[in-house]
Each structure stands twice: as C-alpha cells, then as structure tokens.
Amino acid sequence: MITDIYSRCTLCPRECGADRYNGRGFCGESAEIRIARAELHQWEEPCLSPEGRSGTVFFSGCQLGCVFCQNYELSAEHKGFVLTERQLADTFLRLRDMGAENIDLVTPTHFVPSIIKALDLVKDRLDLPVIYNCGGYEKPETLAMLRGYVDIFLPDMKYMDSGLSGRFSRAPDYFARFGEALKKMLDIAGKPRYDENGRLLGGVIVRHLVLPGCRHDSEALIKWLGENFPTDSFLVSLMSQFTPVYKSAEYGLGRRTVTFEYESAVKALESAGFDGFVQERSSAEVEYIPIFYDHLYYDLSNT
C-alpha cells in the first residue's frame, strides 16, 4: 500500500527514513494529515482561476523550511489541524460547492499517499483541475505516483547557486533536484492546455520569486530554462512579492526586492522567450499572507 511509505519515509529528497506512524519526519509531520486552511484564494495566476476562486488547501509542514517563508506559521511552526482521508476528500467537495475553479494543493509532498487516497474517494464527483503547488524540491518517484491525479504542476524555482540554497533552505542539492523534478512534471502534465474561457486545464507553471541581493541567480536560472527547454513547454510566473518575515533579517534578507533587481529578472525572462506572468510590485505586502488555523473551523456536514 502507498501509505506504507510513512513507516520509513522517503517521499522527498531528504529521504529521512522516519517512521511517521510513531514520530515525525524532517518535514515536522507525522502520518496524520494536517492542514491549516482550506478556502477560495484569489491571488493565483489568472489562467488558474480567471474568476479568482482557486480552491486552496494549505498543508502543514515542509521539507524545505526556507528562512524567508511567508507561510512559516504552518511550514516551520506547524500550525494546523488533523483531518482523516475522508475529511480531506469532503474538504475538496466543500471547495467545489463554494465555486472553486480548481483544487490547489499547497506544500503537499509529505502527504502524497494520503492525498491520493482522498482523491480516490471523490474522483467521480470532482470535475476540477488538481494543482500540485510545491517548492520544487521533489523526487521524480513521488511525482510519478501523481500521474492520473494531478493536472497542473506549480513548482517554485528558487535557486541555482548551491550556496544560496544551502544557506536559506538547508538544501545545497536544490537545483539538481529541481531540474529532475521539472522534467518529470512535464512528462506527466504535458504542454499547457486551456478550456474555451482561457482557464488552464493541464500543464506546468514555473514560479520564481526574486530575492533581494540575488538578481544574478535569478538571471542565471531563467537563462538555464531558455537553454534547456522549448519556450512552449511551460509558462513562467515571475514574482516580486518577497516580504521580509520569519528569519529573513537574520540571513541578510531584511529588505524587499528593489525595482532594479526585479526588472533585471523581467528582462531575462523576455530574452528567454517564455510566455507567462509578471507580478505587480504592489504584491509585496503582508496583507497577502493568508490566515491559518489550528482547529477544524469549517463545517463538513453538508458535503
């Protein structure tokens, strides 16, 4: 059974081998599903939710633990509440009934076996694209389990420089892992495809957050994409929303990304030739960070 992976967990590149039935892995989570929020979210890329209703489920814990994480309450402090597989499935139906345009799974890697079981419970009633919204630090073997379950992959592309990834995410192998994962995501999801209203039904969107003081790394990453993938392979979403929260200041990231740094990345993206999205500078505000919960705050009785 796929959930047996939890007994010696190797779902992410950390391969910590933890028995998550009797303890917690590097991600900080046990085998119990925990989420911190499940609501409609209006800030995803326009092609994901043209009407601003992405059905977003935020999972607790993370295999990266970036020092600048905006969602540090759940990724590092492990805020959240426990759901059964049945309750997670009913949560998907609740979002559908609220008018969600997709099911957006945020930081889901360490719960993949449970997510698959929950989707199996409602796959005959959930006619929505499923999005795998992750940090890009993934194993191809885990991603392969998602074939037939996930329609859209939404990975972050954080760093090329191993010094940066080691310092900010304790993952000096990040770039190599990201490259392997992106190839598997493209193999599973294929090129972008849309419905008649311009909503993305399948494919990959590569996100990149421009960090303060790291513009050369951003330029190198985008150049690498252009040199290694056809421009119609995926969309690229360039983000300016860096906000110095959590441990950012302790690691030299105590300011926002300045216009010059962001425009350097925009120019690199234009040169590479990918279609996609360029985020407005006004998005770098703490008001855009969601509220997270440590108890089941919604009603599942009507699902």
Helices and strands as residue ranges (DSSP letters): G 2-8, E 33-41, E 54-59, H 72-75, E 81-83, H 85-97, E 103-106, G 109-111, H 112-122, E 130-134, H 140-144, E 152-155, H 162-169, H 174-189, E 193-194, E 200-209, H 215-228, E 235-239, G 248-251, H 259-272, E 276-278, G 281-283, G 286-288
